[in-house]
C-alpha cells in the first residue's frame, strides 16, 4: 500500500529545472531517513540523493552540484530540486523512506513520477 506520494515530474528541455516533492505520513517521515531513487529503462534502480533526519546529505556522483535534496519536518515532505537537467537524467523517480526500529528496517516507496529531459 503506497503511503508516499510524489509530485512534480514532467517533460523539460536539457538545461532546465524541475522540482519533485514527496509527502509522507508522519509515522513514516518523522525521525527517519528519506531519499530519492530513479530507474531508467533497462537499468537498475539507483540512489539519487538521501537525507537523514539529522546529518549530512548524500548524492550520486552524477547529480552532485545539480540536484539538492531537502526536508520539511513540519510538513512531512522531502523535495528534490533538479537543475541543469540532462537527457541522461530521464527516468522514473521514486521517493523512499527507511523506517528503522530495534527490530530492523523497513523500506517504503512511492508510486514513482516520470521525468523526461528532451528537446
TORTORZA-834247 format. One record per atom (N, C-alpha, C, CB): residue in three letters; x, y, z. Coordinates in pm, whole numbers, plus 32768, in hexadecimal, padded with zeros to 4 digits. Glycine has a CB too. Layout:
+------+------+------+------+
| type |   px |   py |   pz |
+------+------+------+------+
|  ALA |    X |    Y |    Z |
...
+------+------+------+------+
***
This chain:
+------+------+------+------+
| type |   px |   py |   pz |
+------+------+------+------+
|  UNK | 8055 | 7F89 | 8000 |
|  UNK | 8000 | 8000 | 8000 |
|  UNK | 8058 | 807C | 8000 |
|  UNK | 7FA0 | 8000 | 807A |
|  UNK | 8047 | 80CD | 7F97 |
|  UNK | 809A | 8143 | 7F86 |
|  UNK | 8077 | 81AB | 7FEE |
|  UNK | 808A | 817D | 7EF9 |
|  UNK | 80DC | 81DA | 8036 |
|  UNK | 80C4 | 8243 | 8098 |
|  UNK | 8116 | 82BF | 807B |
|  UNK | 80E2 | 8211 | 8122 |
|  UNK | 8173 | 82B7 | 801D |
|  UNK | 81C2 | 832A | 7FF4 |
|  UNK | 8189 | 835B | 7F6F |
|  UNK | 825B | 8307 | 7FE9 |
|  UNK | 816E | 83DA | 7F64 |
|  UNK | 812F | 8411 | 7EED |
|  UNK | 818B | 847B | 7EAF |
|  UNK | 80A4 | 844E | 7F10 |
|  UNK | 81BA | 845B | 7E34 |
|  UNK | 8213 | 84B8 | 7DEE |
|  UNK | 81C4 | 8513 | 7D91 |
|  UNK | 827E | 846B | 7D9E |
|  UNK | 81FF | 8585 | 7D74 |
|  UNK | 81C6 | 85E1 | 7D12 |
|  UNK | 8237 | 8634 | 7CD6 |
|  UNK | 8159 | 863C | 7D53 |
|  UNK | 821E | 866E | 7C61 |
|  UNK | 827C | 86CC | 7C27 |
|  UNK | 82C8 | 869C | 7BAD |
|  UNK | 82DB | 86F2 | 7C8C |
|  UNK | 82B4 | 8621 | 7B84 |
|  UNK | 82F9 | 85F1 | 7B0D |
|  UNK | 82C1 | 8631 | 7A8F |
|  UNK | 82EF | 855A | 7B04 |
|  UNK | 8302 | 8614 | 7A1D |
|  UNK | 82D2 | 8649 | 79A0 |
|  UNK | 833E | 864A | 7936 |
|  UNK | 829D | 86D3 | 79B3 |
|  UNK | 8322 | 8694 | 78CD |
|  UNK | 837E | 86A1 | 785B |
|  UNK | 83C5 | 8728 | 7863 |
|  UNK | 8333 | 8691 | 77D4 |
|  UNK | 8448 | 8726 | 7854 |
|  UNK | 8496 | 87A1 | 785A |
|  UNK | 8506 | 8799 | 77F4 |
|  UNK | 84CE | 87B9 | 78E9 |
|  UNK | 852F | 880A | 77C2 |
|  UNK | 859D | 880E | 7762 |
|  UNK | 8623 | 8803 | 77AC |
|  UNK | 8598 | 8890 | 770F |
|  UNK | 8688 | 87D2 | 7767 |
|  UNK | 870E | 87CE | 77A4 |
|  UNK | 8738 | 8859 | 77D7 |
|  UNK | 8776 | 879A | 773F |
|  UNK | 8772 | 8859 | 784F |
|  UNK | 8797 | 88D7 | 788F |
|  UNK | 872B | 8911 | 78E7 |
|  UNK | 87BC | 893A | 7827 |
|  UNK | 86B4 | 88D8 | 78E0 |
|  UNK | 8645 | 890A | 792F |
|  UNK | 8643 | 88D4 | 79BD |
|  UNK | 85C5 | 88E8 | 78EB |
|  UNK | 85D9 | 88F6 | 7A05 |
|  UNK | 85CC | 88D0 | 7A91 |
|  UNK | 8543 | 8893 | 7AAC |
|  UNK | 85E1 | 894A | 7AEC |
|  UNK | 8542 | 883B | 7B0F |
|  UNK | 84C6 | 8803 | 7B43 |
|  UNK | 84D4 | 87F5 | 7BD9 |
|  UNK | 84A5 | 8779 | 7B00 |
|  UNK | 8462 | 87F5 | 7C1B |
|  UNK | 8461 | 87E6 | 7CAC |
|  UNK | 8400 | 8774 | 7CCE |
|  UNK | 8438 | 886C | 7CF4 |
|  UNK | 8435 | 870C | 7D0C |
|  UNK | 83E3 | 869B | 7D37 |
|  UNK | 83C5 | 86A7 | 7DCB |
|  UNK | 842B | 8615 | 7D19 |
|  UNK | 834C | 8684 | 7DF0 |
|  UNK | 8325 | 8683 | 7E7D |
|  UNK | 82EA | 85FD | 7EA2 |
|  UNK | 82C1 | 86F4 | 7E9A |
|  UNK | 82FB | 85DA | 7F20 |
|  UNK | 82C7 | 855C | 7F54 |
|  UNK | 8288 | 8577 | 7FDC |
|  UNK | 8338 | 84F0 | 7F5F |
|  UNK | 820B | 8550 | 7FEA |
|  UNK | 81C5 | 855E | 8069 |
|  UNK | 81B9 | 84D5 | 80A9 |
|  UNK | 8139 | 859E | 8056 |
|  UNK | 81D6 | 84D0 | 812B |
|  UNK | 81D3 | 8452 | 8173 |
|  UNK | 8183 | 8462 | 81F4 |
|  UNK | 8262 | 8421 | 8191 |
|  UNK | 814A | 83F3 | 8224 |
|  UNK | 8109 | 83F9 | 82A7 |
|  UNK | 8172 | 8415 | 8313 |
|  UNK | 80BE | 8374 | 82C6 |
|  UNK | 8148 | 8459 | 837B |
|  UNK | 81A4 | 847B | 83E7 |
|  UNK | 81E6 | 83FE | 8422 |
|  UNK | 815B | 84C9 | 8454 |
|  UNK | 819A | 8390 | 8426 |
|  UNK | 81CE | 8315 | 8461 |
|  UNK | 8244 | 82DE | 8412 |
|  UNK | 8160 | 82AD | 8468 |
|  UNK | 8249 | 82FB | 8391 |
|  UNK | 82B8 | 82CF | 833D |
|  UNK | 8326 | 8338 | 8337 |
|  UNK | 8287 | 82AE | 82B0 |
|  UNK | 82FF | 83B5 | 832D |
|  UNK | 835F | 8421 | 8316 |
|  UNK | 83B1 | 8443 | 8392 |
|  UNK | 8316 | 849C | 82E7 |
|  UNK | 836E | 844F | 8401 |
|  UNK | 83AC | 8486 | 8479 |
|  UNK | 8422 | 8432 | 84AB |
|  UNK | 8346 | 8493 | 84E6 |
|  UNK | 8496 | 8472 | 84B2 |
|  UNK | 850B | 8431 | 84EA |
|  UNK | 8551 | 83CE | 848F |
|  UNK | 84E5 | 83EC | 8563 |
|  UNK | 8523 | 83C1 | 8414 |
|  UNK | 855C | 835C | 83B9 |
|  UNK | 859E | 839B | 8340 |
|  UNK | 84EF | 82FD | 838C |
|  UNK | 85F9 | 8351 | 8306 |
|  UNK | 863C | 837D | 828C |
|  UNK | 85DC | 8377 | 8216 |
|  UNK | 86B8 | 8327 | 8271 |
|  UNK | 85E6 | 83DB | 81BF |
|  UNK | 8595 | 83E1 | 8146 |
|  UNK | 85F3 | 83ED | 80CE |
|  UNK | 852E | 8459 | 814A |
|  UNK | 85C2 | 83C5 | 805B |
|  UNK | 8619 | 83CE | 7FE6 |
|  UNK | 85CC | 83C8 | 7F64 |
|  UNK | 867E | 835F | 7FEA |
|  UNK | 8616 | 83DB | 7EF9 |
|  UNK | 85E0 | 83CF | 7E71 |
|  UNK | 8637 | 836C | 7E24 |
|  UNK | 85DC | 845A | 7E29 |
|  UNK | 85F4 | 8311 | 7DE1 |
|  UNK | 8634 | 82B3 | 7D86 |
|  UNK | 85FC | 82CB | 7CFB |
|  UNK | 861D | 821F | 7DB3 |
|  UNK | 8640 | 8294 | 7C99 |
|  UNK | 860B | 829B | 7C11 |
|  UNK | 862B | 821B | 7BC6 |
|  UNK | 8645 | 8314 | 7BC6 |
|  UNK | 85D8 | 81FF | 7B63 |
|  UNK | 85EC | 8189 | 7B10 |
|  UNK | 85CF | 81AD | 7A7F |
|  UNK | 8592 | 8113 | 7B3E |
|  UNK | 8636 | 81A2 | 7A2E |
|  UNK | 8629 | 81B8 | 799E |
|  UNK | 8609 | 8133 | 795A |
|  UNK | 86AA | 81F7 | 7963 |
|  UNK | 85CD | 8137 | 78E3 |
|  UNK | 85AC | 80BA | 789C |
|  UNK | 8625 | 8062 | 7889 |
|  UNK | 856D | 80D8 | 7814 |
|  UNK | 8618 | 7FE4 | 78AF |
|  UNK | 8685 | 7F84 | 789D |
|  UNK | 86F4 | 7F8E | 7903 |
|  UNK | 86BE | 7F94 | 7818 |
|  UNK | 86E3 | 7FE4 | 7967 |
|  UNK | 874B | 7FF6 | 79CC |
|  UNK | 8715 | 7FD8 | 7A56 |
|  UNK | 8782 | 8084 | 79C6 |
|  UNK | 8771 | 7FC2 | 7AB4 |
|  UNK | 8749 | 7FA9 | 7B3D |
|  UNK | 8724 | 802C | 7B82 |
|  UNK | 87B9 | 7F61 | 7B89 |
|  UNK | 86D2 | 801F | 7BE7 |
|  UNK | 86B0 | 8093 | 7C37 |
|  UNK | 872D | 80C1 | 7C83 |
|  UNK | 863B | 8073 | 7C9B |
|  UNK | 8743 | 8144 | 7C84 |
|  UNK | 87BB | 817A | 7CC4 |
|  UNK | 8798 | 81EC | 7D22 |
|  UNK | 881F | 81A9 | 7C5B |
|  UNK | 87EA | 81FB | 7D89 |
|  UNK | 87D9 | 8269 | 7DE6 |
|  UNK | 8801 | 82EC | 7DA3 |
|  UNK | 882B | 8252 | 7E66 |
|  UNK | 87AC | 8351 | 7DB0 |
|  UNK | 87CB | 83D6 | 7D7D |
|  UNK | 87FB | 842F | 7DEF |
|  UNK | 874E | 8414 | 7D38 |
|  UNK | 87AE | 8434 | 7E5A |
|  UNK | 87D1 | 8489 | 7ECC |
|  UNK | 878A | 8455 | 7F47 |
|  UNK | 87AD | 851E | 7EB0 |
|  UNK | 87C9 | 8469 | 7FBA |
|  UNK | 878F | 843E | 8038 |
|  UNK | 87A7 | 84A9 | 80A2 |
|  UNK | 87C9 | 83B6 | 8065 |
|  UNK | 8749 | 84B1 | 8100 |
|  UNK | 8757 | 8512 | 816C |
|  UNK | 8728 | 84D0 | 81ED |
|  UNK | 8705 | 8594 | 814F |
|  UNK | 877F | 84CA | 8251 |
|  UNK | 8757 | 848F | 82D0 |
|  UNK | 8703 | 84F3 | 831F |
|  UNK | 87D3 | 8464 | 8321 |
|  UNK | 86D1 | 84C6 | 8391 |
|  UNK | 8686 | 8522 | 83E5 |
|  UNK | 86E1 | 8592 | 8416 |
|  UNK | 8646 | 84D7 | 845D |
|  UNK | 875D | 856E | 8430 |
|  UNK | 87C3 | 85D1 | 8455 |
|  UNK | 8847 | 85A3 | 841D |
|  UNK | 87CB | 85E3 | 84F1 |
|  UNK | 8896 | 8600 | 83E9 |
|  UNK | 8917 | 85DB | 83B1 |
|  UNK | 8923 | 8602 | 8320 |
|  UNK | 892D | 8548 | 83BF |
|  UNK | 8988 | 85CC | 82E1 |
|  UNK | 89AB | 85F5 | 8259 |
|  UNK | 8958 | 85AE | 81EF |
|  UNK | 8A3E | 85DB | 823F |
|  UNK | 8940 | 85F3 | 8184 |
|  UNK | 88FD | 85B9 | 8110 |
|  UNK | 8961 | 8568 | 80BF |
|  UNK | 88BC | 8626 | 80BA |
|  UNK | 892A | 8513 | 8068 |
|  UNK | 897D | 84BC | 8015 |
|  UNK | 8948 | 84C1 | 7F87 |
|  UNK | 897F | 842A | 804C |
|  UNK | 89A2 | 84CE | 7F25 |
|  UNK | 8979 | 84D8 | 7E9A |
|  UNK | 89C7 | 8477 | 7E42 |
|  UNK | 898D | 8566 | 7E67 |
|  UNK | 8986 | 8448 | 7DDA |
|  UNK | 89CC | 83FD | 7D73 |
|  UNK | 8A2E | 845C | 7D2F |
|  UNK | 8968 | 83BE | 7D0D |
|  UNK | 8AA1 | 8429 | 7D07 |
|  UNK | 8B05 | 847D | 7CC6 |
|  UNK | 8ACC | 84C3 | 7C4B |
|  UNK | 8B7F | 842B | 7C9F |
|  UNK | 8A73 | 8481 | 7C06 |
|  UNK | 8A3F | 84B6 | 7B88 |
|  UNK | 89E6 | 8530 | 7B9B |
|  UNK | 89F1 | 844B | 7B41 |
|  UNK | 89B8 | 854A | 7C15 |
|  UNK | 895D | 85BA | 7C2C |
|  UNK | 8997 | 8624 | 7C89 |
|  UNK | 88DA | 8588 | 7C65 |
|  UNK | 8A0D | 860A | 7CC0 |
|  UNK | 8A4A | 866B | 7D1C |
|  UNK | 8A5C | 86F2 | 7CD8 |
|  UNK | 8AD2 | 8637 | 7D4E |
|  UNK | 8A35 | 875B | 7D21 |
|  UNK | 8A40 | 87E2 | 7CEB |
|  UNK | 89C9 | 880D | 7C99 |
|  UNK | 8ABA | 87ED | 7C99 |
|  UNK | 8972 | 87AE | 7C77 |
|  UNK | 88FC | 87CF | 7C26 |
|  UNK | 8879 | 87B9 | 7C72 |
|  UNK | 88FB | 877D | 7BA6 |
|  UNK | 8876 | 8753 | 7CC6 |
|  UNK | 87FD | 8730 | 7D11 |
|  UNK | 880F | 8753 | 7DA4 |
|  UNK | 87DC | 8699 | 7D00 |
|  UNK | 87A0 | 8779 | 7DE4 |
|  UNK | 87A2 | 8797 | 7E72 |
|  UNK | 8729 | 8755 | 7EB4 |
|  UNK | 87A1 | 8830 | 7E8B |
|  UNK | 8744 | 8706 | 7F1C |
|  UNK | 86D9 | 86C8 | 7F68 |
|  UNK | 86C6 | 8714 | 7FEA |
|  UNK | 86F9 | 8631 | 7F83 |
|  UNK | 8649 | 8723 | 8012 |
|  UNK | 862B | 8767 | 8090 |
|  UNK | 85AE | 872A | 80CD |
|  UNK | 8619 | 8800 | 8079 |
|  UNK | 859B | 8742 | 814D |
|  UNK | 8524 | 870D | 8191 |
|  UNK | 84E6 | 877A | 81E7 |
|  UNK | 8548 | 8692 | 81E7 |
|  UNK | 8462 | 8773 | 81F2 |
|  UNK | 8417 | 87CE | 8247 |
|  UNK | 83D6 | 8779 | 82B2 |
|  UNK | 83AD | 8822 | 81F6 |
|  UNK | 8412 | 8779 | 8328 |
|  UNK | 83E2 | 8722 | 8393 |
|  UNK | 835A | 874E | 83CA |
|  UNK | 8447 | 871E | 8403 |
|  UNK | 8333 | 87C9 | 83B1 |
|  UNK | 82B0 | 87F8 | 83DE |
|  UNK | 8241 | 87CA | 8381 |
|  UNK | 82B0 | 8891 | 83E8 |
|  UNK | 8263 | 87B8 | 8300 |
|  UNK | 81FE | 8791 | 829D |
|  UNK | 820C | 86FF | 8273 |
|  UNK | 8208 | 87EA | 8223 |
|  UNK | 8271 | 86BA | 82A9 |
|  UNK | 8288 | 862D | 8286 |
|  UNK | 829B | 861B | 81F0 |
|  UNK | 8212 | 85D8 | 82B6 |
|  UNK | 82EC | 8671 | 81B6 |
|  UNK | 8307 | 8669 | 8127 |
|  UNK | 839D | 866B | 810B |
|  UNK | 82C2 | 86DE | 80DD |
|  UNK | 83C2 | 862D | 809F |
|  UNK | 844C | 8630 | 806F |
|  UNK | 8448 | 865E | 7FDE |
|  UNK | 8493 | 85A3 | 807E |
|  UNK | 84A7 | 86B2 | 7FBA |
|  UNK | 84A8 | 86F1 | 7F37 |
|  UNK | 852D | 86D9 | 7EF1 |
|  UNK | 848D | 8787 | 7F43 |
|  UNK | 8527 | 86C7 | 7E6F |
|  UNK | 85A0 | 86BA | 7E1E |
|  UNK | 859D | 8728 | 7DB4 |
|  UNK | 85AA | 862C | 7DDC |
|  UNK | 85F3 | 8789 | 7DC3 |
|  UNK | 8601 | 87F3 | 7D60 |
|  UNK | 8669 | 87C8 | 7CFB |
|  UNK | 8628 | 887B | 7DA3 |
|  UNK | 8641 | 87C1 | 7C7C |
|  UNK | 8698 | 8790 | 7C12 |
|  UNK | 86B2 | 8800 | 7BAF |
|  UNK | 8659 | 8715 | 7BCB |
|  UNK | 872F | 8829 | 7BA5 |
|  UNK | 8757 | 8893 | 7B49 |
|  UNK | 87B7 | 885B | 7AE0 |
|  UNK | 8799 | 8907 | 7B95 |
|  UNK | 87C9 | 88A6 | 7A77 |
|  UNK | 8825 | 8880 | 7A0A |
|  UNK | 880C | 87F1 | 79DD |
|  UNK | 88B7 | 8890 | 7A37 |
|  UNK | 878F | 87D2 | 79C6 |
|  UNK | 876A | 8748 | 79A5 |
|  UNK | 87A4 | 871D | 791F |
|  UNK | 86D2 | 8739 | 79A3 |
|  UNK | 87C6 | 869C | 791A |
|  UNK | 8802 | 8660 | 78A4 |
|  UNK | 87A9 | 85EF | 7871 |
|  UNK | 8890 | 862C | 78C2 |
|  UNK | 87B3 | 85CC | 77F3 |
|  UNK | 8762 | 855D | 77C0 |
|  UNK | 8776 | 84DC | 7811 |
|  UNK | 8784 | 8543 | 772E |
|  UNK | 87EF | 84C7 | 7843 |
|  UNK | 8809 | 844D | 7892 |
|  UNK | 87C6 | 844F | 791B |
|  UNK | 889E | 843A | 78A3 |
|  UNK | 8788 | 84BD | 7941 |
|  UNK | 873B | 84C2 | 79BD |
|  UNK | 86AD | 848B | 79A7 |
|  UNK | 8734 | 8551 | 79F2 |
|  UNK | 868B | 846D | 792D |
|  UNK | 8607 | 8436 | 790F |
|  UNK | 85F3 | 83B1 | 7954 |
|  UNK | 85F4 | 8427 | 7877 |
|  UNK | 8589 | 83A6 | 79A2 |
|  UNK | 856F | 832D | 79F0 |
|  UNK | 84EB | 8340 | 7A3C |
|  UNK | 85E5 | 830E | 7A53 |
|  UNK | 84BF | 82D2 | 7A77 |
|  UNK | 8453 | 82DC | 7ADB |
|  UNK | 8496 | 82F2 | 7B62 |
|  UNK | 83F8 | 825A | 7ADD |
|  UNK | 846C | 8359 | 7BA7 |
|  UNK | 84A6 | 837C | 7C28 |
|  UNK | 8448 | 834E | 7C99 |
|  UNK | 84BF | 8416 | 7C31 |
|  UNK | 8485 | 830D | 7CFC |
|  UNK | 8439 | 82D4 | 7D6A |
|  UNK | 8465 | 8312 | 7DEE |
|  UNK | 844A | 823C | 7D6F |
|  UNK | 8404 | 8335 | 7E3F |
|  UNK | 841F | 8361 | 7EC7 |
|  UNK | 8430 | 82E4 | 7F1F |
|  UNK | 83AB | 83BD | 7EFE |
|  UNK | 848B | 82EB | 7F7C |
|  UNK | 84A9 | 8278 | 7FD0 |
|  UNK | 84B7 | 82A4 | 8062 |
|  UNK | 852A | 8233 | 7FA1 |
|  UNK | 8486 | 824F | 80BA |
|  UNK | 8499 | 8264 | 8149 |
|  UNK | 84CE | 81E3 | 8186 |
|  UNK | 8414 | 8290 | 818D |
|  UNK | 852C | 81F2 | 81E1 |
|  UNK | 8563 | 8180 | 822A |
|  UNK | 853B | 8190 | 82BC |
|  UNK | 85FE | 8175 | 821A |
|  UNK | 84E3 | 8139 | 82EA |
|  UNK | 84AF | 8143 | 8372 |
|  UNK | 84ED | 80D5 | 83C6 |
|  UNK | 8413 | 8139 | 8375 |
|  UNK | 853A | 80FF | 8428 |
|  UNK | 8586 | 809F | 8478 |
|  UNK | 8559 | 809F | 850A |
|  UNK | 861A | 80BC | 8470 |
|  UNK | 855B | 802B | 8544 |
|  UNK | 8540 | 801B | 85D2 |
|  UNK | 85A4 | 7FB5 | 8607 |
|  UNK | 84AA | 7FEF | 85ED |
|  UNK | 8593 | 7F91 | 8683 |
|  UNK | 85EF | 7F2D | 86BC |
|  UNK | 85DA | 7EA4 | 867D |
|  UNK | 85DC | 7F24 | 8755 |
|  UNK | 856C | 7E94 | 8633 |
|  UNK | 854E | 7E15 | 85F4 |
|  UNK | 8581 | 7E0D | 8564 |
|  UNK | 84B9 | 7DFE | 85F5 |
|  UNK | 85B6 | 7E7B | 8530 |
|  UNK | 85E6 | 7E7D | 84A7 |
|  UNK | 85B0 | 7EF4 | 845A |
|  UNK | 85C0 | 7DFD | 8460 |
|  UNK | 85C9 | 7EF5 | 83D8 |
|  UNK | 85A0 | 7F64 | 8384 |
|  UNK | 853F | 7F36 | 8318 |
|  UNK | 861B | 7FA6 | 8344 |
|  UNK | 84E2 | 7F8D | 82F7 |
|  UNK | 8483 | 7F73 | 828C |
|  UNK | 848C | 7FE2 | 8225 |
|  UNK | 83F3 | 7F67 | 82C4 |
|  UNK | 847E | 7FBD | 81A6 |
|  UNK | 8482 | 801D | 8139 |
|  UNK | 83F5 | 803E | 8109 |
|  UNK | 84D6 | 7FE7 | 80C4 |
|  UNK | 83DF | 80BF | 80F0 |
|  UNK | 8361 | 80EE | 80B8 |
|  UNK | 8380 | 813B | 8038 |
|  UNK | 8313 | 8148 | 811F |
|  UNK | 8328 | 8126 | 7FD3 |
|  UNK | 833D | 8163 | 7F4F |
|  UNK | 82C0 | 81AB | 7F21 |
|  UNK | 8366 | 80F9 | 7EE9 |
|  UNK | 82D6 | 8214 | 7ED6 |
|  UNK | 8268 | 8254 | 7E92 |
|  UNK | 824B | 820E | 7E0E |
|  UNK | 8287 | 82E7 | 7E7A |
|  UNK | 81E7 | 823F | 7DC7 |
|  UNK | 81BD | 81FF | 7D4A |
|  UNK | 8215 | 8227 | 7CD5 |
|  UNK | 812D | 8222 | 7D2C |
|  UNK | 8267 | 828D | 7CE5 |
|  UNK | 82C1 | 82BA | 7C7C |
|  UNK | 8287 | 832C | 7C2A |
|  UNK | 82E5 | 8248 | 7C21 |
|  UNK | 82DF | 8383 | 7BFD |
|  UNK | 82B6 | 83F0 | 7BA5 |
|  UNK | 831A | 83FA | 7B32 |
|  UNK | 82AD | 8477 | 7BF3 |
|  UNK | 82E6 | 8407 | 7AB9 |
|  UNK | 833C | 8407 | 7A42 |
|  UNK | 837D | 848F | 7A2E |
|  UNK | 82EB | 83E1 | 79C6 |
|  UNK | 83FF | 848C | 7A18 |
|  UNK | 844B | 8503 | 79F2 |
|  UNK | 8489 | 84E7 | 796A |
|  UNK | 84B8 | 8528 | 7A5D |
|  UNK | 8469 | 853B | 790A |
|  UNK | 849E | 852C | 7882 |
|  UNK | 84E7 | 85AC | 785B |
|  UNK | 842E | 850B | 781C |
|  UNK | 8565 | 859D | 7837 |
|  UNK | 85B7 | 860F | 780D |
|  UNK | 85D4 | 85FE | 7779 |
|  UNK | 863C | 861A | 7861 |
|  UNK | 8597 | 8653 | 772A |
|  UNK | 85A3 | 8644 | 7699 |
|  UNK | 8584 | 86C8 | 7654 |
|  UNK | 8545 | 85D6 | 7665 |
|  UNK | 85C6 | 86DD | 75E4 |
|  UNK | 85A9 | 8755 | 7594 |
|  UNK | 8543 | 8735 | 7528 |
|  UNK | 862B | 878C | 7555 |
+------+------+------+------+
***
